[in-house]
Amino acid sequence: MKRNLVSIPLGILLVSSFALAACSDGGKATPAATTAVAGTTAPKATADTTPASITIMAPLNTAQTPPDTIIKELEKLTNTKLTYQFFPADTYEEKLNTTFATGALPQVTYLKNQATFIQMKSAIRDGQFWEIGPLLKDFPNLSKLKSTTNDNTKVDGKLYTLYRGVDIARQGLIYRKDWADKLGLKPPANMDELYAMAKAFTEKDPDGNGKKDTIGLTDRNDLIYGAFKTAATWLGVPNNWGVKDGKLQPEFMFPEYVKSMDYFKKLRDEGLINKDFAATSKTDQQKLFTNGTAGMYIGAMTDVSTLNKDLVKNVPTAVVDVHSMVAGPDGKFAAWALPGYANVVLFPKSAIKNEAELRKVLAFFDKMMTPEVANLANWGIKDANYSVVDGKAKKLDEEKWTREVKPFTDAAIGDEDTSGRLLGIPSIPAQGKADELKIANLKFAVQDPVAALDSKTNLEKGVQLQDVIKDATNKYIYGNIDKAGFDKAVEDWKNRGGNKIIEEYNALYKK
């Protein structure tokens, strides 16, 4: 069968992977007697206790692949032989594309985010992945997955994925509080004050070294999960689609989208943001914050502990804080809302030959959602990676946890309340504040009205068409095209299939 998957160029692929197939003695099968004593009944066949061999491909959001400490414990608790194939998140789409095209996807294939899931829907429709919805009732823990989130990941009403839950409204600002205090700045209450903070962090020598070597905001080559979409939501842009003139329209056809481009163009023109952001990876974006160059990071506030851990290595006196209530021009708050999942897992038919094999893989994930295994995947080994204080998990060493446990936390399915895992004790005050703000943001969450809808044309051409808008947006911010040039790109989007997408989404939305 021909496999069609549009690649997203992300530079040179840096592969880091490892394989492990160790197994504890307790996981081995016990041989049954082969002969019966005369006059006695032959023993009944025992259940197969042979460890299930499972290969897992997943994106890696840390600098190095983890040691096998957690894998060995997972194998013991789930009676499996696990091979994890980790690849750097910055180039994961490219690796996913290549592996898919060659028919080499393993039994468990993680995508990267909502965008790559949409990209994969055509292959799902082609029957290249297992439908798992009808089987979940046979697995008590998988049955606890949230139906609303499952609905957002269905394709033509059928469920093919397990999801990794995410805080719906986790986006906000992580910033250098020590710089703000030194310069007499309060958390930005609106977009003008956000700009003023970026300008002060760039021009007023916040690190006190007498050099012009700082910038306000660090960003990357991602208009969705970078700074742009979160800030655009604050400026009044709808979440992917919104209602305009009585019908659904894509976000880039709203005037607020142009205002958002103007806002980022001003930041770039004045040197308040890294000028090469469109070519900057997430790793390099974060390095600009953690090496003391940038004072602002717009994205998932829940990243604050990890960013702080690396920052204080370079700047021991640094203090970070988080903030999310940034009002738009109309004085109202808004928060970009995710669809309830950060990533999904697919099960290729090329690697899983029959339902019996599929059930073994699902049984592994069912065990992963028990409190004991979920705590291992999220917190690590008790008394080595975390302790329990007042019924909550407390990391013993943030750096060790990041190195040994975080890759498995990033692959944990379900949610805090569906897996029964321990809640955590914030490692720094800003993390506790982030946990509070992600709840407060829910009141202002802007949902995507087409999250659970599928446009046939969007599935066929959406990735290519979105590249038209992404390219035009970056060119506008860089000053390579003007408003007329951007409008021309929008017309190009319409003529190449966009009008049909609008028509199809509106037909579904009205039902």
C-alpha positions as CSV (number, residue, x, y, z in Angstrom):
1,M,0.0,0.0,0.0
2,K,1.3,3.4,-0.9
3,R,2.0,5.6,2.1
4,N,1.6,9.3,1.7
5,L,2.7,11.6,4.4
6,V,3.7,15.2,3.9
7,S,7.0,16.0,5.6
8,I,7.6,19.1,7.6
9,P,11.2,20.2,7.0
10,L,12.9,20.8,10.3
11,G,16.6,20.7,9.4
12,I,19.1,18.0,9.8
13,L,17.9,14.9,11.7
14,L,19.8,14.1,14.8
15,V,18.9,10.6,15.8
16,S,19.4,9.3,19.3
17,S,17.9,6.0,20.1
18,F,18.5,3.0,22.2
19,A,17.1,-0.4,22.6
20,L,16.7,-2.6,25.7
21,A,15.3,-6.0,26.0
22,A,16.2,-7.0,29.6
23,C,13.7,-8.9,31.7
24,S,13.5,-9.8,35.3
25,D,13.5,-13.5,36.4
26,G,10.0,-13.1,37.6
27,G,8.8,-12.3,34.1
28,K,9.9,-15.6,32.7
29,A,7.4,-18.3,31.9
30,T,7.3,-21.3,34.2
31,P,7.5,-24.6,32.2
32,A,4.5,-26.9,32.7
33,A,4.8,-30.6,33.2
34,T,4.8,-32.6,30.0
35,T,3.6,-35.9,31.3
36,A,0.9,-37.0,33.7
37,V,1.3,-39.6,36.4
38,A,-0.7,-42.7,35.7
39,G,-4.2,-42.5,37.2
40,T,-4.1,-38.8,37.6
41,T,-5.5,-35.9,35.7
42,A,-3.2,-34.0,33.5
43,P,-2.6,-30.5,34.8
44,K,-4.5,-27.6,33.1
45,A,-2.6,-25.4,30.7
46,T,-1.4,-22.3,32.5
47,A,-1.8,-18.8,31.2
48,D,1.0,-17.5,29.0
49,T,3.3,-15.5,31.2
50,T,6.0,-14.8,28.6
51,P,6.9,-11.1,28.6
52,A,5.4,-9.3,25.7
53,S,8.0,-7.7,23.4
54,I,7.0,-4.1,22.6
55,T,8.9,-1.5,20.6
56,I,8.0,2.1,21.2
57,M,8.9,5.2,19.1
58,A,8.6,8.6,20.8
59,P,9.9,12.2,20.6
60,L,12.7,13.1,23.1
61,N,12.4,16.5,24.8
62,T,15.7,16.2,26.8
63,A,19.3,16.6,25.7
64,Q,20.1,12.9,26.1
65,T,18.4,9.6,26.0
66,P,17.6,8.3,29.5
67,P,19.5,5.5,31.2
68,D,17.6,2.1,31.4
69,T,16.7,2.5,35.1
70,I,13.0,3.2,34.6
71,I,12.7,0.8,31.7
72,K,13.9,-2.1,33.9
73,E,11.3,-1.3,36.5
74,L,8.6,-0.9,33.9
75,E,9.4,-4.3,32.5
76,K,9.1,-5.8,36.0
77,L,5.7,-4.2,36.7
78,T,4.2,-4.8,33.3
79,N,5.8,-8.2,32.4
80,T,7.2,-6.9,29.1
81,K,10.4,-6.6,27.2
82,L,10.6,-3.0,26.0
83,T,12.6,-1.3,23.3
84,Y,12.3,2.5,23.3
85,Q,13.4,4.4,20.2
86,F,13.7,8.1,21.2
87,F,14.4,10.7,18.5
88,P,15.0,14.5,19.2
89,A,11.7,16.4,19.3
90,D,13.1,19.2,17.1
91,T,13.3,16.8,14.1
92,Y,10.8,14.2,15.1
93,E,8.3,15.0,12.3
94,E,11.0,14.3,9.7
95,K,11.9,11.0,11.3
96,L,8.3,10.0,11.6
97,N,7.7,10.8,8.0
98,T,10.7,8.7,6.9
99,T,9.9,5.8,9.1
100,F,6.3,5.8,7.9
101,A,7.2,6.0,4.2
102,T,9.4,2.9,4.5
103,G,6.8,0.9,6.4
104,A,9.0,0.6,9.5
105,L,6.9,2.2,12.2
106,P,7.0,0.1,15.4
107,Q,4.1,-1.4,17.3
108,V,3.7,1.8,19.4
109,T,4.1,5.0,17.5
110,Y,3.8,8.4,19.2
111,L,3.1,11.4,17.1
112,K,4.3,14.8,18.2
113,N,1.3,17.0,18.7
114,Q,-2.2,17.9,17.4
115,A,-0.7,19.1,14.0
116,T,1.0,15.8,13.3
117,F,-2.1,13.9,14.2
118,I,-4.1,15.9,11.7
119,Q,-1.4,15.1,9.2
120,M,-1.7,11.4,9.8
121,K,-5.5,11.2,9.4
122,S,-5.4,10.3,5.8
123,A,-3.3,7.3,6.6
124,I,-5.7,6.3,9.3
125,R,-8.5,6.5,6.9
126,D,-6.5,4.3,4.5
127,G,-6.7,1.5,7.1
128,Q,-3.0,1.5,8.1
129,F,-3.7,1.7,11.8
130,W,-5.8,-0.3,14.2
131,E,-9.1,0.9,15.5
132,I,-9.0,0.4,19.2
133,G,-12.3,2.0,20.4
134,P,-14.4,-1.3,20.6
135,L,-11.6,-3.0,22.6
136,L,-11.2,-0.4,25.4
137,K,-14.2,-1.8,27.4
138,D,-12.1,-4.9,28.1
139,F,-9.4,-2.8,29.8
140,P,-10.6,-1.3,33.1
141,N,-8.0,1.5,33.2
142,L,-8.1,2.5,29.6
143,S,-11.8,2.7,30.0
144,K,-11.2,5.7,32.3
145,L,-9.8,7.9,29.6
146,K,-12.0,11.0,29.2
147,S,-14.7,10.6,26.6
148,T,-14.5,14.3,25.6
149,T,-10.8,14.0,24.8
150,N,-11.4,10.7,23.0
151,D,-14.0,12.4,20.9
152,N,-11.5,15.1,19.9
153,T,-9.2,12.4,18.6
154,K,-11.7,10.3,16.7
155,V,-11.6,9.9,12.9
156,D,-14.9,9.5,11.2
157,G,-16.4,8.6,14.6
158,K,-13.9,5.9,15.3
159,L,-11.1,5.8,17.9
160,Y,-7.6,4.8,16.8
161,T,-5.5,6.5,19.5
162,L,-4.6,6.7,23.1
163,Y,-3.9,10.2,24.2
164,R,-1.4,11.9,26.5
165,G,-3.5,14.4,28.5
166,V,-2.5,18.0,28.8
167,D,-3.7,21.0,30.8
168,I,-6.2,22.7,28.5
169,A,-5.2,26.3,29.3
170,R,-1.5,26.0,30.3
171,Q,-0.1,28.8,28.1
172,G,1.4,32.0,29.6
173,L,4.5,34.0,30.2
174,I,7.7,32.8,32.0
175,Y,9.9,35.7,32.8
176,R,13.0,36.9,34.8
177,K,11.5,38.3,37.9
178,D,14.9,39.5,39.2
179,W,15.2,41.6,36.0
180,A,11.7,42.9,36.4
181,D,12.3,43.9,40.0
182,K,15.5,45.6,39.2
183,L,13.8,47.7,36.5
184,G,10.7,48.4,38.5
185,L,8.4,46.4,36.3
186,K,5.2,44.6,37.3
187,P,3.8,41.6,35.5
188,P,2.3,42.9,32.2
189,A,-1.4,43.5,32.6
190,N,-1.9,44.1,28.8
191,M,-0.1,43.8,25.5
192,D,1.4,47.3,25.7
193,E,3.0,46.4,29.0
194,L,4.2,43.1,27.6
195,Y,6.0,45.1,24.8
196,A,7.4,47.5,27.4
197,M,8.9,44.6,29.4
198,A,10.5,43.2,26.2
199,K,11.9,46.6,25.4
200,A,13.3,47.2,28.9
201,F,14.8,43.7,29.1
202,T,16.6,44.5,25.8
203,E,17.7,48.1,26.3
204,K,18.1,48.7,30.1
205,D,20.9,46.3,30.9
206,P,18.9,44.1,33.2
207,D,21.8,41.8,33.9
208,G,24.0,44.7,34.9
209,N,27.1,43.8,33.0
210,G,27.2,47.1,31.1
211,K,26.8,45.4,27.7
212,K,24.0,45.3,25.2
213,D,23.7,41.5,25.2
214,T,20.1,40.8,26.2
215,I,16.8,40.5,24.4
216,G,13.3,40.6,25.7
217,L,11.6,37.5,24.1
218,T,12.9,34.2,22.8
219,D,10.9,32.4,20.2
220,R,11.2,29.6,17.7
221,N,10.2,28.2,14.3
222,D,6.7,27.2,15.4
223,L,3.7,29.6,15.0
224,I,1.5,27.3,17.1
225,Y,3.5,26.1,20.1
226,G,5.9,29.0,20.1
227,A,5.0,32.5,21.3
228,F,2.9,33.6,18.3
229,K,-0.4,31.7,18.9
230,T,-0.5,32.4,22.7
231,A,0.1,36.1,22.1
232,A,-2.3,36.2,19.2
233,T,-5.0,34.8,21.4
234,W,-4.3,37.6,23.9
235,L,-4.8,40.0,20.9
236,G,-8.2,38.5,20.1
237,V,-7.4,36.0,17.4
238,P,-9.7,32.9,17.5
239,N,-8.4,29.4,18.1
240,N,-7.7,28.2,14.5
241,W,-11.2,29.0,13.4
242,G,-13.8,31.6,14.5
243,V,-17.2,32.9,13.4
244,K,-17.1,36.0,11.2
245,D,-20.0,37.4,9.2
246,G,-22.2,34.5,10.4
247,K,-19.9,31.7,9.3
248,L,-16.7,29.9,10.2
249,Q,-13.6,31.5,8.9
250,P,-9.9,30.5,9.5
251,E,-8.0,32.6,12.1
252,F,-5.8,34.3,9.5
253,M,-8.8,35.9,7.8
254,F,-9.5,38.0,11.0
255,P,-8.1,41.5,11.3
256,E,-6.7,40.6,14.8
257,Y,-4.3,38.1,13.0
258,V,-2.8,41.0,11.0
259,K,-2.5,43.0,14.3
260,S,-0.6,40.0,15.8
261,M,1.8,39.9,12.9
262,D,2.3,43.7,13.3
263,Y,3.0,43.2,17.0
264,F,5.7,40.6,16.3
265,K,7.1,42.6,13.4
266,K,7.6,45.5,15.8
267,L,9.3,43.2,18.3
268,R,11.7,41.9,15.6
269,D,12.3,45.3,13.9
270,E,13.4,46.8,17.2
271,G,15.5,43.8,18.2
272,L,13.4,42.8,21.1
273,I,13.1,39.2,19.9
274,N,15.7,36.8,18.4
275,K,15.7,38.0,14.8
276,D,16.1,34.5,13.4
277,F,13.2,33.0,15.3
278,A,11.8,31.4,12.2
279,A,14.9,29.3,11.9
280,T,15.3,28.7,15.7
281,S,14.6,25.2,17.2
282,K,12.9,24.7,20.5
283,T,16.2,23.6,22.0
284,D,17.9,26.8,20.9
285,Q,15.0,28.9,21.9
286,Q,15.1,27.6,25.4
287,K,18.9,28.0,25.5
288,L,18.5,31.7,24.9
289,F,16.4,31.9,28.1
290,T,18.5,29.5,30.2
291,N,21.9,31.1,29.2
292,G,20.7,34.5,30.4
293,T,20.2,36.2,27.1
294,A,16.4,36.4,27.0
295,G,14.2,37.4,29.8
296,M,10.8,36.2,28.5
297,Y,9.5,32.9,27.2
298,I,5.9,32.6,26.0
299,G,4.6,29.0,26.0
300,A,3.6,26.3,28.5
301,M,3.9,27.7,32.0
302,T,4.4,24.2,33.2
303,D,7.9,24.3,31.7
304,V,9.1,26.8,34.3
305,S,10.8,24.2,36.6
306,T,12.8,22.8,33.8
307,L,13.8,26.2,32.4
308,N,14.7,27.4,35.9
309,K,16.8,24.3,36.6
310,D,19.1,25.1,33.6
311,L,19.0,28.8,34.1
312,V,20.4,28.8,37.7
313,K,23.3,26.7,36.5
314,N,24.4,29.7,34.4
315,V,23.0,32.5,36.5
316,P,22.8,31.3,40.2
317,T,21.0,34.5,41.3
318,A,18.3,34.3,38.7
319,V,14.6,34.3,39.9
320,V,11.8,33.3,37.5
321,D,8.0,33.9,37.7
322,V,5.0,33.1,35.6
323,H,2.0,35.2,34.5
324,S,-1.0,34.7,32.2
325,M,-3.6,37.4,32.6
326,V,-2.6,39.6,29.7
327,A,-5.5,41.6,28.4
328,G,-6.0,42.4,24.8
329,P,-6.9,45.8,23.2
330,D,-10.5,45.4,24.4
331,G,-9.4,44.9,28.0
332,K,-10.6,41.3,28.0
333,F,-8.6,38.2,28.9
334,A,-8.3,35.1,26.6
335,A,-6.4,31.9,26.8
336,W,-5.5,29.6,24.0
337,A,-7.1,26.2,24.8
338,L,-5.7,22.9,23.7
339,P,-8.1,20.0,22.8
340,G,-7.3,18.0,25.9
341,Y,-4.3,16.1,24.5
342,A,-0.7,17.0,23.9
343,N,0.0,13.9,21.8
344,V,-1.5,10.6,20.7
345,V,-0.3,7.0,20.2
346,L,-1.1,5.0,17.1
347,F,-0.8,1.2,16.5
348,P,0.4,0.4,12.9
349,K,-1.0,-2.7,11.2
350,S,2.4,-3.2,9.6
351,A,3.9,-3.9,13.0
352,I,0.9,-5.5,14.8
353,K,-0.3,-8.4,12.7
354,N,-3.5,-9.4,14.5
355,E,-5.9,-8.5,17.3
356,A,-4.3,-10.9,19.8
357,E,-1.0,-8.9,19.4
358,L,-2.9,-5.6,19.7
359,R,-4.5,-6.7,22.9
360,K,-1.1,-7.4,24.4
361,V,0.1,-3.9,23.6
362,L,-3.1,-2.4,25.0
363,A,-2.7,-4.5,28.1
364,F,0.7,-2.9,28.6
365,F,-0.9,0.6,28.4
366,D,-3.7,-0.5,30.8
367,K,-1.1,-1.4,33.4
368,M,0.6,1.9,32.7
369,M,-2.5,3.6,34.0
370,T,-2.4,1.9,37.4
371,P,-1.2,4.2,40.2
372,E,1.9,2.2,40.8
373,V,3.1,2.2,37.2
374,A,1.8,5.7,36.5
375,N,3.9,7.0,39.4
376,L,6.9,5.3,38.1
377,A,6.5,6.8,34.7
378,N,5.8,10.3,36.0
379,W,7.9,10.5,39.1
380,G,10.5,7.7,38.9
381,I,11.6,5.4,41.6
382,K,10.5,6.2,45.1
383,D,13.3,7.4,47.4
384,A,15.7,7.6,44.4
385,N,13.8,10.2,42.2
386,Y,11.0,11.3,44.6
387,S,9.6,11.1,48.1
388,V,6.0,11.2,49.3
389,V,5.1,14.2,51.5
390,D,1.6,14.6,52.7
391,G,0.3,12.3,50.0
392,K,2.1,14.2,47.2
393,A,5.3,13.5,45.2
394,K,8.3,15.7,45.8
395,K,11.2,15.5,43.4
396,L,14.5,14.9,45.1
397,D,16.8,16.2,42.4
398,E,15.3,18.1,39.4
399,E,18.2,17.5,37.2
400,K,18.3,13.7,37.9
401,W,14.6,13.5,37.4
402,T,14.9,15.3,34.0
403,R,17.6,13.0,32.9
404,E,16.1,9.7,34.1
405,V,12.3,10.2,34.2
406,K,11.1,13.0,32.0
407,P,11.2,11.1,28.7
408,F,8.8,8.6,30.1
409,T,6.6,11.3,31.7
410,D,6.3,12.8,28.2
411,A,5.0,9.5,27.0
412,A,2.6,8.8,29.8
413,I,-1.0,8.4,28.6
414,G,-4.1,9.6,30.4
415,D,-4.4,12.4,32.9
416,E,-3.7,13.1,36.6
417,D,-7.2,12.2,37.5
418,T,-7.6,9.2,35.2
419,S,-4.3,7.4,36.1
420,G,-4.5,7.9,39.8
421,R,-0.9,9.1,39.9
422,L,0.3,11.3,42.7
423,L,0.0,15.0,42.4
424,G,3.3,16.9,42.7
425,I,4.8,19.3,45.2
426,P,6.1,22.3,43.3
427,S,9.9,22.4,43.2
428,I,9.9,26.2,43.0
429,P,7.3,28.8,43.9
430,A,6.8,29.7,40.2
431,Q,5.7,26.1,39.5
432,G,3.0,26.3,42.2
433,K,1.8,29.5,40.6
434,A,1.8,27.9,37.2
435,D,-0.4,25.2,38.6
436,E,-2.8,27.8,39.9
437,L,-2.9,29.9,36.7
438,K,-3.6,26.9,34.4
439,I,-6.8,26.5,36.4
440,A,-7.6,30.2,36.5
441,N,-7.1,30.3,32.7
442,L,-10.0,27.9,32.1
443,K,-12.5,30.7,32.7
444,F,-11.1,32.5,29.7
445,A,-10.2,29.5,27.5
446,V,-10.9,30.0,23.8
447,Q,-11.8,26.6,22.2
448,D,-11.3,25.5,18.7
449,P,-14.8,25.1,17.1
450,V,-13.6,22.5,14.6
451,A,-11.5,20.4,16.9
452,A,-13.8,17.4,16.5
453,L,-14.7,18.1,12.9
454,D,-13.1,16.7,9.8
455,S,-12.9,18.4,6.4
456,K,-12.1,16.1,3.6
457,T,-10.2,18.7,1.7
458,N,-8.3,19.8,4.8
459,L,-7.2,16.2,5.4
460,E,-6.0,16.0,1.8
461,K,-4.5,19.4,1.4
462,G,-4.5,21.1,4.8
463,V,-0.8,20.6,5.6
464,Q,0.4,22.0,2.3
465,L,-2.1,24.9,2.5
466,Q,-1.1,25.7,6.0
467,D,2.5,26.0,4.9
468,V,1.3,28.8,2.6
469,I,0.0,30.8,5.5
470,K,3.0,29.9,7.8
471,D,5.4,31.1,5.1
472,A,3.5,34.3,4.5
473,T,3.2,35.0,8.2
474,N,6.9,34.7,8.7
475,K,7.7,36.7,5.6
476,Y,5.4,39.5,6.8
477,I,7.0,39.6,10.3
478,Y,10.5,39.6,8.6
479,G,9.4,42.5,6.4
480,N,9.7,40.6,3.1
481,I,6.1,41.1,2.1
482,D,3.5,43.7,3.1
483,K,-0.2,43.5,3.8
484,A,-0.9,43.2,0.0
485,G,1.5,40.3,-0.2
486,F,-0.1,38.6,2.8
487,D,-3.6,39.1,1.2
488,K,-2.3,37.5,-2.0
489,A,-1.1,34.4,0.0
490,V,-4.6,34.2,1.6
491,E,-6.2,34.3,-1.9
492,D,-3.7,31.6,-3.0
493,W,-4.8,29.5,0.0
494,K,-8.5,29.9,-1.0
495,N,-8.0,29.1,-4.6
496,R,-5.9,26.0,-3.9
497,G,-8.6,24.4,-1.7
498,G,-9.2,26.8,1.1
499,N,-12.6,27.8,-0.1
500,K,-13.6,24.2,-0.1
501,I,-12.3,23.7,3.4
502,I,-14.4,26.7,4.6
503,E,-17.5,25.2,2.9
504,E,-17.0,21.8,4.4
505,Y,-16.4,23.0,7.9
506,N,-19.4,25.2,7.8
507,A,-21.6,22.4,6.6
508,L,-20.5,20.2,9.5
509,Y,-20.6,23.0,12.0
510,K,-24.3,23.8,11.3
511,K,-25.4,20.2,11.9
